[in-house]
Amino acid sequence: MVVNGKSAAAFGIVSGLVGALLAVGQTGCAGAASSARDAPAGPPPQRVSSSKLGPVRVKTPVAPARYSPPRRGLRVSSSRQLIAALADGRAETIVLAPGRYDNGRPFSDRDGDRIYANEGPPGAAIRGVRFSVANRAKTFQGAIVHVWGSARHAAVLDTWLDGNGVVDAGLVVRQPEGFVARRIVASSFRSYGVLVDPNRDDYLARAPYVLTDLNVSRVTRRVLGSSDGTAEACVWLGSTGSVRRVIARRCGVSGIWTGTANRGSSIEDALVDRTRVGIYIEHFTTGTTFRRMRVGPNVARGVNAEWANQARGGKPASVDNVIEDGYFDTTVVGIYLDQGTTRTSVRRCKFVAQTRSAIGDYKGVGNRFSENDFRGIADGAVPISYEYGGRR
């Protein structure tokens, strides 16, 4: 760990360790592409027209910022002092002096302490800390920062997370109520850079989370894609919230994954590159808007919406979602909506270099496409395909 620019090493922390730990298993479906399936034919093809759209401008994330730590707070300068402060039974502001903080086990924030936090609403918080962890034993459930149990309204601000290629995840949030993350840099993890997911399909958020200014990269297993679609996602979103200004690069399977209980969310201004799938819409993503996505050029599928898997009750992964004002420079398909995708709209998007199709709509239900620019697709590709896999 590094504080105020001074070098430091392994530091695992758990925010709000109260209550029962939720199951860790993920809901991601295996693989980025589904196998062929028998089903009734989809709707008749829509009339295809191409609009002339201008450049798509995406806002980039803001880097972690310098700030003045609180004047009033408990000052600590060693690992022993930090452990004692976290275990004293009081919710307080803890200010770390520059230096190295290490421990054989994760540091546990049980009392809602604010570590390098600004004064503000109740809840555990971390701000201005650099984490570098090279030993999984110093994490909690494989994550450098883990928010769960009763840790509502927690916050992580102006923070760097480095997993050195051996740690599973940077930031894992299983308690998303009111969670806030701003100006986060996460790099070199095996499974997830930033994950917000209660791991419950029936979860209803009362206070949606807010994520802004994320820069996440190098999330992959040693054998690329060996997680079979259940991990290797730079950003994993499984609940209702808003996400703005994201960079996701060098992700083993997907740049941004959505599913579980993702309802009515907003994801805006994302740059995604060097991954198999840019945006992976999974079970279950409903009423969510994806706006100003710039995906590619080192991406096969810009968006992949999973099929209505009978193992999941035949319910489609993508229902009433909107993809708009995007730029897709992808090698195979721009946006692929697999079997059963329902009332999902694609509008004002620009497609470049696709070799199969800009949009694939395989046996969809009421999907709509309007004002899209297909002028840049490869020779022989089609604007809209109704074949499996987006084939011509």
C-alpha positions as YAML, in Angstrom:
chain: A
units: angstrom
residues:
- id: 1
  name: MET
  ca: [0.00, 0.00, 0.00]
- id: 2
  name: VAL
  ca: [1.15, 3.51, -0.75]
- id: 3
  name: VAL
  ca: [-0.15, 6.54, 1.11]
- id: 4
  name: ASN
  ca: [0.45, 10.05, -0.25]
- id: 5
  name: GLY
  ca: [2.82, 8.76, -2.89]
- id: 6
  name: LYS
  ca: [5.08, 6.81, -0.55]
- id: 7
  name: SER
  ca: [5.75, 3.15, -1.38]
- id: 8
  name: ALA
  ca: [3.94, 0.37, 0.43]
- id: 9
  name: ALA
  ca: [2.99, -3.27, -0.02]
- id: 10
  name: ALA
  ca: [0.24, -5.84, 0.52]
- id: 11
  name: PHE
  ca: [-2.89, -4.52, 2.17]
- id: 12
  name: GLY
  ca: [-6.20, -6.37, 2.19]
- id: 13
  name: ILE
  ca: [-9.24, -4.73, 3.76]
- id: 14
  name: VAL
  ca: [-12.81, -5.75, 4.51]
- id: 15
  name: SER
  ca: [-15.45, -3.02, 4.88]
- id: 16
  name: GLY
  ca: [-18.27, -3.65, 7.33]
- id: 17
  name: LEU
  ca: [-17.86, -7.29, 8.34]
- id: 18
  name: VAL
  ca: [-21.29, -7.75, 9.91]
- id: 19
  name: GLY
  ca: [-24.01, -10.18, 8.89]
- id: 20
  name: ALA
  ca: [-24.04, -13.34, 6.84]
- id: 21
  name: LEU
  ca: [-21.73, -13.60, 3.87]
- id: 22
  name: LEU
  ca: [-23.61, -14.05, 0.63]
- id: 23
  name: ALA
  ca: [-22.77, -16.90, -1.70]
- id: 24
  name: VAL
  ca: [-19.87, -16.18, -3.99]
- id: 25
  name: GLY
  ca: [-21.03, -18.20, -7.03]
- id: 26
  name: GLN
  ca: [-21.63, -16.12, -10.14]
- id: 27
  name: THR
  ca: [-24.57, -16.12, -12.53]
- id: 28
  name: GLY
  ca: [-22.55, -15.67, -15.71]
- id: 29
  name: CYS
  ca: [-23.32, -18.09, -18.51]
- id: 30
  name: ALA
  ca: [-20.55, -20.18, -20.00]
- id: 31
  name: GLY
  ca: [-18.78, -18.72, -23.00]
- id: 32
  name: ALA
  ca: [-19.30, -15.56, -25.00]
- id: 33
  name: ALA
  ca: [-21.36, -17.28, -27.71]
- id: 34
  name: SER
  ca: [-24.31, -19.65, -27.38]
- id: 35
  name: SER
  ca: [-24.77, -22.89, -29.26]
- id: 36
  name: ALA
  ca: [-27.38, -23.14, -32.04]
- id: 37
  name: ARG
  ca: [-30.94, -23.80, -30.82]
- id: 38
  name: ASP
  ca: [-34.25, -24.78, -32.35]
- id: 39
  name: ALA
  ca: [-37.07, -22.28, -31.90]
- id: 40
  name: PRO
  ca: [-39.82, -20.62, -33.93]
- id: 41
  name: ALA
  ca: [-38.62, -18.09, -36.46]
- id: 42
  name: GLY
  ca: [-38.19, -14.51, -35.31]
- id: 43
  name: PRO
  ca: [-40.07, -11.43, -36.53]
- id: 44
  name: PRO
  ca: [-39.96, -10.36, -40.19]
- id: 45
  name: PRO
  ca: [-36.89, -8.26, -41.05]
- id: 46
  name: GLN
  ca: [-37.15, -4.52, -40.50]
- id: 47
  name: ARG
  ca: [-36.54, -2.12, -43.34]
- id: 48
  name: VAL
  ca: [-32.85, -1.22, -43.32]
- id: 49
  name: SER
  ca: [-31.67, 2.33, -43.78]
- id: 50
  name: SER
  ca: [-28.38, 3.97, -42.87]
- id: 51
  name: SER
  ca: [-28.05, 7.37, -41.24]
- id: 52
  name: LYS
  ca: [-25.05, 9.65, -41.52]
- id: 53
  name: LEU
  ca: [-23.88, 10.23, -37.98]
- id: 54
  name: GLY
  ca: [-21.11, 12.51, -36.75]
- id: 55
  name: PRO
  ca: [-18.24, 11.50, -34.47]
- id: 56
  name: VAL
  ca: [-19.14, 9.79, -31.20]
- id: 57
  name: ARG
  ca: [-17.49, 11.61, -28.31]
- id: 58
  name: VAL
  ca: [-17.03, 9.71, -25.07]
- id: 59
  name: LYS
  ca: [-15.98, 11.37, -21.83]
- id: 60
  name: THR
  ca: [-12.90, 9.78, -20.28]
- id: 61
  name: PRO
  ca: [-12.44, 9.03, -16.56]
- id: 62
  name: VAL
  ca: [-10.86, 11.50, -14.19]
- id: 63
  name: ALA
  ca: [-7.76, 10.19, -12.40]
- id: 64
  name: PRO
  ca: [-7.64, 9.85, -8.60]
- id: 65
  name: ALA
  ca: [-7.27, 13.31, -7.12]
- id: 66
  name: ARG
  ca: [-5.10, 14.82, -4.41]
- id: 67
  name: TYR
  ca: [-6.93, 16.16, -1.38]
- id: 68
  name: SER
  ca: [-6.33, 17.26, 2.18]
- id: 69
  name: PRO
  ca: [-7.01, 14.57, 4.81]
- id: 70
  name: PRO
  ca: [-9.33, 15.46, 7.69]
- id: 71
  name: ARG
  ca: [-7.68, 17.56, 10.39]
- id: 72
  name: ARG
  ca: [-9.53, 15.75, 13.12]
- id: 73
  name: GLY
  ca: [-8.95, 12.05, 13.16]
- id: 74
  name: LEU
  ca: [-6.98, 9.28, 14.76]
- id: 75
  name: ARG
  ca: [-3.45, 9.33, 13.33]
- id: 76
  name: VAL
  ca: [-1.73, 5.97, 12.90]
- id: 77
  name: SER
  ca: [1.72, 5.23, 11.51]
- id: 78
  name: SER
  ca: [2.14, 1.45, 11.82]
- id: 79
  name: SER
  ca: [0.26, -1.74, 11.05]
- id: 80
  name: ARG
  ca: [-0.11, -2.45, 14.76]
- id: 81
  name: GLN
  ca: [-1.70, 0.94, 15.38]
- id: 82
  name: LEU
  ca: [-4.03, 0.46, 12.41]
- id: 83
  name: ILE
  ca: [-5.18, -2.95, 13.67]
- id: 84
  name: ALA
  ca: [-5.86, -1.49, 17.11]
- id: 85
  name: ALA
  ca: [-7.80, 1.47, 15.67]
- id: 86
  name: LEU
  ca: [-9.98, -0.80, 13.55]
- id: 87
  name: ALA
  ca: [-10.78, -3.01, 16.53]
- id: 88
  name: ASP
  ca: [-11.57, -0.37, 19.17]
- id: 89
  name: GLY
  ca: [-15.36, -0.60, 18.76]
- id: 90
  name: ARG
  ca: [-15.82, 3.00, 17.61]
- id: 91
  name: ALA
  ca: [-16.73, 4.43, 14.20]
- id: 92
  name: GLU
  ca: [-14.07, 7.07, 13.63]
- id: 93
  name: THR
  ca: [-11.84, 8.73, 11.07]
- id: 94
  name: ILE
  ca: [-8.44, 7.05, 10.76]
- id: 95
  name: VAL
  ca: [-5.67, 8.94, 9.00]
- id: 96
  name: LEU
  ca: [-2.74, 6.87, 7.78]
- id: 97
  name: ALA
  ca: [0.70, 8.41, 7.88]
- id: 98
  name: PRO
  ca: [2.84, 7.82, 4.75]
- id: 99
  name: GLY
  ca: [4.48, 4.44, 4.95]
- id: 100
  name: ARG
  ca: [4.11, 0.69, 4.62]
- id: 101
  name: TYR
  ca: [1.15, -1.21, 6.12]
- id: 102
  name: ASP
  ca: [1.28, -5.00, 6.02]
- id: 103
  name: ASN
  ca: [-0.35, -7.86, 7.88]
- id: 104
  name: GLY
  ca: [-0.59, -11.64, 7.64]
- id: 105
  name: ARG
  ca: [-4.39, -11.39, 7.37]
- id: 106
  name: PRO
  ca: [-6.78, -8.81, 5.90]
- id: 107
  name: PHE
  ca: [-7.28, -5.59, 7.84]
- id: 108
  name: SER
  ca: [-10.94, -5.70, 8.96]
- id: 109
  name: ASP
  ca: [-13.11, -2.58, 9.28]
- id: 110
  name: ARG
  ca: [-15.95, -3.84, 11.50]
- id: 111
  name: ASP
  ca: [-17.11, -0.55, 12.98]
- id: 112
  name: GLY
  ca: [-17.68, 1.63, 9.91]
- id: 113
  name: ASP
  ca: [-14.41, 3.51, 10.31]
- id: 114
  name: ARG
  ca: [-13.44, 5.97, 7.58]
- id: 115
  name: ILE
  ca: [-9.89, 5.42, 6.43]
- id: 116
  name: TYR
  ca: [-8.47, 8.65, 5.07]
- id: 117
  name: ALA
  ca: [-12.08, 9.74, 4.65]
- id: 118
  name: ASN
  ca: [-13.60, 13.17, 4.29]
- id: 119
  name: GLU
  ca: [-16.30, 14.12, 6.72]
- id: 120
  name: GLY
  ca: [-19.68, 13.12, 5.27]
- id: 121
  name: PRO
  ca: [-22.65, 10.76, 5.64]
- id: 122
  name: PRO
  ca: [-22.35, 7.65, 7.82]
- id: 123
  name: GLY
  ca: [-20.65, 4.58, 6.42]
- id: 124
  name: ALA
  ca: [-17.23, 3.06, 6.07]
- id: 125
  name: ALA
  ca: [-14.98, 4.81, 3.58]
- id: 126
  name: ILE
  ca: [-11.51, 4.55, 2.05]
- id: 127
  name: ARG
  ca: [-9.81, 7.44, 0.30]
- id: 128
  name: GLY
  ca: [-6.43, 8.19, -1.19]
- id: 129
  name: VAL
  ca: [-4.87, 4.78, -0.58]
- id: 130
  name: ARG
  ca: [-2.70, 2.72, -2.94]
- id: 131
  name: PHE
  ca: [-3.13, -1.04, -2.56]
- id: 132
  name: SER
  ca: [-0.62, -3.49, -3.99]
- id: 133
  name: VAL
  ca: [-1.30, -7.11, -3.00]
- id: 134
  name: ALA
  ca: [0.73, -10.07, -4.21]
- id: 135
  name: ASN
  ca: [-0.50, -12.70, -1.76]
- id: 136
  name: ARG
  ca: [-4.09, -13.98, -1.86]
- id: 137
  name: ALA
  ca: [-3.93, -14.89, 1.84]
- id: 138
  name: LYS
  ca: [-3.92, -11.17, 2.61]
- id: 139
  name: THR
  ca: [-7.30, -10.66, 0.94]
- id: 140
  name: PHE
  ca: [-10.85, -11.43, 2.03]
- id: 141
  name: GLN
  ca: [-12.56, -13.94, -0.27]
- id: 142
  name: GLY
  ca: [-9.99, -13.07, -2.91]
- id: 143
  name: ALA
  ca: [-10.69, -9.32, -2.99]
- id: 144
  name: ILE
  ca: [-8.49, -6.44, -1.87]
- id: 145
  name: VAL
  ca: [-11.50, -4.38, -0.78]
- id: 146
  name: HIS
  ca: [-14.66, -6.32, 0.09]
- id: 147
  name: VAL
  ca: [-17.91, -4.56, 1.09]
- id: 148
  name: TRP
  ca: [-20.67, -6.78, 2.48]
- id: 149
  name: GLY
  ca: [-23.08, -7.50, 5.33]
- id: 150
  name: SER
  ca: [-24.33, -4.31, 7.02]
- id: 151
  name: ALA
  ca: [-21.84, -1.97, 5.30]
- id: 152
  name: ARG
  ca: [-24.46, 0.22, 3.64]
- id: 153
  name: HIS
  ca: [-23.50, 3.60, 2.21]
- id: 154
  name: ALA
  ca: [-19.84, 2.69, 2.04]
- id: 155
  name: ALA
  ca: [-17.46, 4.64, -0.20]
- id: 156
  name: VAL
  ca: [-14.14, 4.11, -1.96]
- id: 157
  name: LEU
  ca: [-12.60, 7.29, -3.39]
- id: 158
  name: ASP
  ca: [-9.35, 8.25, -5.12]
- id: 159
  name: THR
  ca: [-7.93, 4.75, -4.75]
- id: 160
  name: TRP
  ca: [-5.52, 2.51, -6.67]
- id: 161
  name: LEU
  ca: [-5.82, -1.30, -6.63]
- id: 162
  name: ASP
  ca: [-3.09, -3.58, -7.99]
- id: 163
  name: GLY
  ca: [-3.51, -7.37, -7.85]
- id: 164
  name: ASN
  ca: [-0.14, -8.20, -9.42]
- id: 165
  name: GLY
  ca: [-1.80, -10.84, -11.59]
- id: 166
  name: VAL
  ca: [-2.39, -13.23, -8.66]
- id: 167
  name: VAL
  ca: [-5.31, -11.71, -6.72]
- id: 168
  name: ASP
  ca: [-8.85, -12.52, -7.88]
- id: 169
  name: ALA
  ca: [-10.50, -9.11, -7.55]
- id: 170
  name: GLY
  ca: [-9.82, -5.49, -6.72]
- id: 171
  name: LEU
  ca: [-13.11, -4.13, -5.38]
- id: 172
  name: VAL
  ca: [-16.01, -6.49, -4.60]
- id: 173
  name: VAL
  ca: [-19.28, -5.01, -3.33]
- id: 174
  name: ARG
  ca: [-21.87, -7.52, -2.08]
- id: 175
  name: GLN
  ca: [-23.74, -4.81, -0.16]
- id: 176
  name: PRO
  ca: [-24.57, -2.25, -2.88]
- id: 177
  name: GLU
  ca: [-27.05, -0.10, -0.89]
- id: 178
  name: GLY
  ca: [-25.89, 3.48, -1.33]
- id: 179
  name: PHE
  ca: [-22.38, 2.42, -2.31]
- id: 180
  name: VAL
  ca: [-20.21, 5.07, -3.98]
- id: 181
  name: ALA
  ca: [-16.91, 4.66, -5.85]
- id: 182
  name: ARG
  ca: [-15.16, 7.56, -7.55]
- id: 183
  name: ARG
  ca: [-11.81, 7.86, -9.31]
- id: 184
  name: ILE
  ca: [-10.67, 4.24, -9.07]
- id: 185
  name: VAL
  ca: [-7.75, 2.64, -10.91]
- id: 186
  name: ALA
  ca: [-7.72, -1.19, -10.82]
- id: 187
  name: SER
  ca: [-5.22, -3.40, -12.64]
- id: 188
  name: SER
  ca: [-3.90, -6.96, -12.89]
- id: 189
  name: PHE
  ca: [-6.57, -9.28, -11.47]
- id: 190
  name: ARG
  ca: [-7.66, -12.82, -12.30]
- id: 191
  name: SER
  ca: [-11.45, -12.41, -12.16]
- id: 192
  name: TYR
  ca: [-12.81, -8.87, -11.64]
- id: 193
  name: GLY
  ca: [-11.49, -5.35, -11.43]
- id: 194
  name: VAL
  ca: [-14.64, -3.79, -9.95]
- id: 195
  name: LEU
  ca: [-17.68, -5.94, -9.05]
- id: 196
  name: VAL
  ca: [-20.97, -4.67, -7.61]
- id: 197
  name: ASP
  ca: [-23.36, -7.61, -7.29]
- id: 198
  name: PRO
  ca: [-25.50, -8.85, -4.37]
- id: 199
  name: ASN
  ca: [-25.65, -12.25, -6.12]
- id: 200
  name: ARG
  ca: [-29.45, -12.41, -5.76]
- id: 201
  name: ASP
  ca: [-31.81, -12.25, -8.75]
- id: 202
  name: ASP
  ca: [-34.61, -10.91, -6.52]
- id: 203
  name: TYR
  ca: [-32.58, -8.08, -5.01]
- id: 204
  name: LEU
  ca: [-34.31, -4.66, -5.09]
- id: 205
  name: ALA
  ca: [-32.07, -1.67, -4.46]
- id: 206
  name: ARG
  ca: [-33.55, 1.14, -2.35]
- id: 207
  name: ALA
  ca: [-30.48, 3.35, -2.70]
- id: 208
  name: PRO
  ca: [-28.77, 2.62, -6.07]
- id: 209
  name: TYR
  ca: [-24.98, 2.58, -6.18]
- id: 210
  name: VAL
  ca: [-22.95, 5.24, -8.03]
- id: 211
  name: LEU
  ca: [-19.70, 4.51, -9.85]
- id: 212
  name: THR
  ca: [-17.79, 7.26, -11.64]
- id: 213
  name: ASP
  ca: [-14.36, 7.53, -13.23]
- id: 214
  name: LEU
  ca: [-13.15, 3.92, -13.34]
- id: 215
  name: ASN
  ca: [-9.99, 2.85, -15.15]
- id: 216
  name: VAL
  ca: [-9.78, -0.96, -15.13]
- id: 217
  name: SER
  ca: [-7.31, -3.12, -17.06]
- id: 218
  name: ARG
  ca: [-5.59, -6.51, -17.25]
- id: 219
  name: VAL
  ca: [-8.27, -8.79, -15.82]
- id: 220
  name: THR
  ca: [-7.59, -12.28, -17.12]
- id: 221
  name: ARG
  ca: [-6.64, -15.83, -16.21]
- id: 222
  name: ARG
  ca: [-3.33, -17.33, -17.26]
- id: 223
  name: VAL
  ca: [-5.29, -19.28, -19.88]
- id: 224
  name: LEU
  ca: [-7.34, -16.57, -21.54]
- id: 225
  name: GLY
  ca: [-11.07, -17.24, -21.23]
- id: 226
  name: SER
  ca: [-10.70, -20.30, -18.98]
- id: 227
  name: SER
  ca: [-13.33, -18.88, -16.59]
- id: 228
  name: ASP
  ca: [-15.88, -19.86, -19.27]
- id: 229
  name: GLY
  ca: [-17.74, -16.56, -19.01]
- id: 230
  name: THR
  ca: [-18.21, -16.56, -15.22]
- id: 231
  name: ALA
  ca: [-15.32, -14.15, -14.58]
- id: 232
  name: GLU
  ca: [-12.51, -12.27, -16.38]
- id: 233
  name: ALA
  ca: [-14.68, -9.13, -16.56]
- id: 234
  name: CYS
  ca: [-13.10, -5.74, -15.93]
- id: 235
  name: VAL
  ca: [-16.37, -4.32, -14.57]
- id: 236
  name: TRP
  ca: [-19.21, -6.58, -13.29]
- id: 237
  name: LEU
  ca: [-22.57, -4.96, -12.48]
- id: 238
  name: GLY
  ca: [-25.36, -6.99, -10.85]
- id: 239
  name: SER
  ca: [-27.69, -4.42, -9.29]
- id: 240
  name: THR
  ca: [-29.41, -1.10, -9.95]
- id: 241
  name: GLY
  ca: [-27.07, 1.86, -10.19]
- id: 242
  name: SER
  ca: [-25.45, 4.50, -12.36]
- id: 243
  name: VAL
  ca: [-22.02, 4.24, -13.96]
- id: 244
  name: ARG
  ca: [-20.26, 7.11, -15.72]
- id: 245
  name: ARG
  ca: [-16.87, 7.43, -17.40]
- id: 246
  name: VAL
  ca: [-15.24, 4.02, -17.61]
- id: 247
  name: ILE
  ca: [-12.17, 2.59, -19.34]
- id: 248
  name: ALA
  ca: [-12.04, -1.21, -19.55]
- id: 249
  name: ARG
  ca: [-9.08, -2.71, -21.44]
- id: 250
  name: ARG
  ca: [-7.35, -6.08, -21.67]
- id: 251
  name: CYS
  ca: [-10.21, -8.08, -20.18]
- id: 252
  name: GLY
  ca: [-10.16, -11.85, -20.66]
- id: 253
  name: VAL
  ca: [-13.85, -12.25, -21.55]
- id: 254
  name: SER
  ca: [-15.80, -8.99, -21.25]
- id: 255
  name: GLY
  ca: [-15.19, -5.31, -20.62]
- id: 256
  name: ILE
  ca: [-18.49, -4.62, -18.83]
- id: 257
  name: TRP
  ca: [-20.84, -7.40, -17.65]
- id: 258
  name: THR
  ca: [-24.43, -6.75, -16.54]
- id: 259
  name: GLY
  ca: [-26.91, -9.20, -15.02]
- id: 260
  name: THR
  ca: [-28.24, -10.72, -11.76]
- id: 261
  name: ALA
  ca: [-30.61, -7.93, -10.59]
- id: 262
  name: ASN
  ca: [-29.59, -5.13, -12.92]
- id: 263
  name: ARG
  ca: [-32.79, -3.15, -13.41]
- id: 264
  name: GLY
  ca: [-33.24, 0.44, -14.48]
- id: 265
  name: SER
  ca: [-29.53, 1.26, -14.50]
- id: 266
  name: SER
  ca: [-27.61, 3.81, -16.54]
- id: 267
  name: ILE
  ca: [-24.15, 3.18, -18.01]
- id: 268
  name: GLU
  ca: [-22.61, 6.12, -19.85]
- id: 269
  name: ASP
  ca: [-19.30, 7.05, -21.47]
- id: 270
  name: ALA
  ca: [-17.37, 3.79, -21.66]
- id: 271
  name: LEU
  ca: [-14.22, 3.01, -23.65]
- id: 272
  name: VAL
  ca: [-13.73, -0.75, -24.08]
- id: 273
  name: ASP
  ca: [-10.92, -2.47, -25.98]
- id: 274
  name: ARG
  ca: [-8.83, -5.65, -26.11]
- id: 275
  name: THR
  ca: [-11.47, -8.12, -24.97]
- id: 276
  name: ARG
  ca: [-13.65, -10.77, -26.60]
- id: 277
  name: VAL
  ca: [-16.94, -9.04, -25.81]
- id: 278
  name: GLY
  ca: [-17.24, -5.34, -25.09]
- id: 279
  name: ILE
  ca: [-20.57, -5.29, -23.22]
- id: 280
  name: TYR
  ca: [-22.00, -8.62, -22.05]
- id: 281
  name: ILE
  ca: [-25.75, -8.40, -21.25]
- id: 282
  name: GLU
  ca: [-26.60, -11.41, -19.11]
- id: 283
  name: HIS
  ca: [-29.42, -12.83, -16.98]
- id: 284
  name: PHE
  ca: [-31.05, -10.59, -15.97]
- id: 285
  name: THR
  ca: [-30.67, -7.05, -17.34]
- id: 286
  name: THR
  ca: [-33.88, -5.03, -17.63]
- id: 287
  name: GLY
  ca: [-34.68, -1.42, -18.47]
- id: 288
  name: THR
  ca: [-31.04, -0.38, -18.56]
- id: 289
  name: THR
  ca: [-29.57, 2.31, -20.83]
- id: 290
  name: PHE
  ca: [-26.12, 1.96, -22.40]
- id: 291
  name: ARG
  ca: [-25.16, 5.38, -23.75]
- id: 292
  name: ARG
  ca: [-22.00, 6.56, -25.53]
- id: 293
  name: MET
  ca: [-20.13, 3.28, -25.65]
- id: 294
  name: ARG
  ca: [-16.96, 3.29, -27.77]
- id: 295
  name: VAL
  ca: [-15.94, -0.33, -28.31]
- id: 296
  name: GLY
  ca: [-12.95, -1.69, -30.26]
- id: 297
  name: PRO
  ca: [-11.03, -2.07, -32.45]
- id: 298
  name: ASN
  ca: [-9.58, -5.17, -30.73]
- id: 299
  name: VAL
  ca: [-12.98, -6.67, -29.87]
- id: 300
  name: ALA
  ca: [-14.92, -9.44, -31.64]
- id: 301
  name: ARG
  ca: [-18.44, -8.56, -30.47]
- id: 302
  name: GLY
  ca: [-19.28, -5.08, -29.27]
- id: 303
  name: VAL
  ca: [-22.41, -6.16, -27.35]
- id: 304
  name: ASN
  ca: [-23.59, -9.71, -26.70]
- id: 305
  name: ALA
  ca: [-27.07, -10.26, -25.22]
- id: 306
  name: GLU
  ca: [-27.43, -13.82, -23.93]
- id: 307
  name: TRP
  ca: [-30.23, -16.13, -25.04]
- id: 308
  name: ALA
  ca: [-33.41, -17.13, -23.20]
- id: 309
  name: ASN
  ca: [-31.81, -20.18, -21.65]
- id: 310
  name: GLN
  ca: [-34.34, -22.84, -20.63]
- id: 311
  name: ALA
  ca: [-32.16, -23.59, -17.62]
- id: 312
  name: ARG
  ca: [-33.04, -20.07, -16.43]
- id: 313
  name: GLY
  ca: [-36.78, -20.58, -16.98]
- id: 314
  name: GLY
  ca: [-36.67, -19.44, -20.59]
- id: 315
  name: LYS
  ca: [-36.51, -15.79, -19.50]
- id: 316
  name: PRO
  ca: [-34.41, -13.62, -21.83]
- id: 317
  name: ALA
  ca: [-31.28, -11.91, -20.55]
- id: 318
  name: SER
  ca: [-32.07, -8.55, -22.16]
- id: 319
  name: VAL
  ca: [-35.52, -6.93, -21.82]
- id: 320
  name: ASP
  ca: [-36.43, -3.28, -22.48]
- id: 321
  name: ASN
  ca: [-32.80, -2.17, -22.68]
- id: 322
  name: VAL
  ca: [-31.52, 0.72, -24.82]
- id: 323
  name: ILE
  ca: [-28.16, 0.97, -26.59]
- id: 324
  name: GLU
  ca: [-27.69, 4.44, -28.03]
- id: 325
  name: ASP
  ca: [-25.15, 6.95, -29.35]
- id: 326
  name: GLY
  ca: [-22.41, 4.29, -29.52]
- id: 327
  name: TYR
  ca: [-19.42, 3.60, -31.76]
- id: 328
  name: PHE
  ca: [-18.59, -0.03, -32.51]
- id: 329
  name: ASP
  ca: [-15.35, -0.82, -34.34]
- id: 330
  name: THR
  ca: [-15.40, -4.60, -33.97]
- id: 331
  name: THR
  ca: [-14.10, -7.50, -36.02]
- id: 332
  name: VAL
  ca: [-17.16, -9.79, -36.22]
- id: 333
  name: VAL
  ca: [-20.45, -8.26, -35.04]
- id: 334
  name: GLY
  ca: [-21.27, -4.86, -33.62]
- id: 335
  name: ILE
  ca: [-24.27, -5.80, -31.48]
- id: 336
  name: TYR
  ca: [-25.60, -9.36, -31.22]
- id: 337
  name: LEU
  ca: [-29.02, -10.00, -29.67]
- id: 338
  name: ASP
  ca: [-29.44, -13.71, -29.15]
- id: 339
  name: GLN
  ca: [-32.65, -15.75, -29.13]
- id: 340
  name: GLY
  ca: [-35.47, -14.30, -27.05]
- id: 341
  name: THR
  ca: [-33.97, -10.82, -26.58]
- id: 342
  name: THR
  ca: [-37.05, -8.67, -26.01]
- id: 343
  name: ARG
  ca: [-37.86, -5.03, -26.82]
- id: 344
  name: THR
  ca: [-34.21, -4.02, -26.89]
- id: 345
  name: SER
  ca: [-33.51, -0.86, -28.90]
- id: 346
  name: VAL
  ca: [-30.38, 0.13, -30.83]
- id: 347
  name: ARG
  ca: [-30.39, 3.72, -32.03]
- id: 348
  name: ARG
  ca: [-28.00, 6.37, -33.30]
- id: 349
  name: CYS
  ca: [-25.04, 3.95, -33.25]
- id: 350
  name: LYS
  ca: [-22.16, 3.92, -35.70]
- id: 351
  name: PHE
  ca: [-20.70, 0.62, -36.94]
- id: 352
  name: VAL
  ca: [-17.23, 0.13, -38.44]
- id: 353
  name: ALA
  ca: [-15.26, -2.88, -39.80]
- id: 354
  name: GLN
  ca: [-17.69, -5.70, -38.91]
- id: 355
  name: THR
  ca: [-17.14, -8.73, -41.18]
- id: 356
  name: ARG
  ca: [-20.50, -10.43, -40.51]
- id: 357
  name: SER
  ca: [-23.06, -7.82, -39.54]
- id: 358
  name: ALA
  ca: [-23.47, -4.56, -37.68]
- id: 359
  name: ILE
  ca: [-26.46, -5.92, -35.76]
- id: 360
  name: GLY
  ca: [-27.51, -9.55, -35.26]
- id: 361
  name: ASP
  ca: [-31.09, -10.17, -34.15]
- id: 362
  name: TYR
  ca: [-31.57, -13.93, -33.85]
- id: 363
  name: LYS
  ca: [-35.20, -14.79, -33.06]
- id: 364
  name: GLY
  ca: [-35.71, -11.64, -31.07]
- id: 365
  name: VAL
  ca: [-39.04, -10.32, -29.81]
- id: 366
  name: GLY
  ca: [-39.96, -6.73, -30.63]
- id: 367
  name: ASN
  ca: [-36.40, -5.39, -30.90]
- id: 368
  name: ARG
  ca: [-36.09, -2.03, -32.67]
- id: 369
  name: PHE
  ca: [-33.29, -0.35, -34.65]
- id: 370
  name: SER
  ca: [-33.31, 3.27, -35.82]
- id: 371
  name: GLU
  ca: [-31.01, 6.04, -37.08]
- id: 372
  name: ASN
  ca: [-27.91, 3.82, -37.15]
- id: 373
  name: ASP
  ca: [-24.90, 4.36, -39.41]
- id: 374
  name: PHE
  ca: [-23.85, 1.22, -41.32]
- id: 375
  name: ARG
  ca: [-21.62, 2.89, -43.91]
- id: 376
  name: GLY
  ca: [-18.36, 1.68, -42.36]
- id: 377
  name: ILE
  ca: [-19.00, -2.08, -42.20]
- id: 378
  name: ALA
  ca: [-16.72, -4.37, -44.23]
- id: 379
  name: ASP
  ca: [-17.47, -5.38, -47.81]
- id: 380
  name: GLY
  ca: [-19.78, -8.38, -47.80]
- id: 381
  name: ALA
  ca: [-21.14, -7.69, -44.30]
- id: 382
  name: VAL
  ca: [-24.81, -6.84, -43.80]
- id: 383
  name: PRO
  ca: [-26.35, -4.08, -41.69]
- id: 384
  name: ILE
  ca: [-28.80, -6.39, -39.90]
- id: 385
  name: SER
  ca: [-28.67, -10.19, -39.76]
- id: 386
  name: TYR
  ca: [-31.46, -12.45, -38.58]
- id: 387
  name: GLU
  ca: [-29.24, -15.52, -38.66]
- id: 388
  name: TYR
  ca: [-27.67, -17.28, -35.69]
- id: 389
  name: GLY
  ca: [-24.36, -15.68, -34.73]
- id: 390
  name: GLY
  ca: [-25.08, -12.61, -36.85]
- id: 391
  name: ARG
  ca: [-23.99, -14.46, -39.97]
- id: 392
  name: ARG
  ca: [-24.63, -13.07, -43.43]
...
